[in-house]
Amino acid sequence: MCGIAGIAAKSAINDGAIRAMMTRLGHRGPDGEGIWHSRDHQIVFGHTRLAVIDTSDGGAQPMLDPSGQVALVYNGEIYNYREIAAKLREKGVSLNSNSDTEVLLQAYMCWGHAMLAELNGMFAFCIHDGRDQTVFCARDRFAEKPFLYSATGEHFAFASEYK
């Protein structure tokens, strides 16, 4: 049970807003935390980590692709991540950890939104793709992992809990 939070806005965001959100989500992930923001500070992600599958730093979040252009925050467990990892390796993708987080990120890099068809698990995530300046969010089919959000004309904010 990790905690995820983020804000995408039309103007620069102060990291303090995400820090306040993460403080309220701290009980969801006592094993680590991280913050990432886009170069223009219009998108900020925060994560509190409960390390389960890969307890090394290889599963730390927010996680970036090797180019640094795609960022992911994720809560949950991808039950079939080993099978997806094998498919990715067959396509020549190199994985640097045993983390389902890295598999999720690389599945997006390889298949885009179509990667949802590959996923079996309980999850909620948000991806910022700096290559085309999009934000892609999803949760599992049964909403086992919460993804709560608020959207206005000025911002999109999300978190694992209403707090």
Buried (B, 14 or more C-beta within 10 A) or exposed (E): BBBBBBBBBEEEBEBEBBBBBBBBBEEBBEEBBBBBBBEEEBBBBBBBBBBBBBBEEBBBBBBBBEEEBBBBBBBBBBBBBEEBBEBBEEEEBEBEBBBBBBBBBBBBBBBEEEBBEBBBBBBBBBBBBBEEEEBBBBBBEEEEBBBBEEEEEEBBBBBBBEE
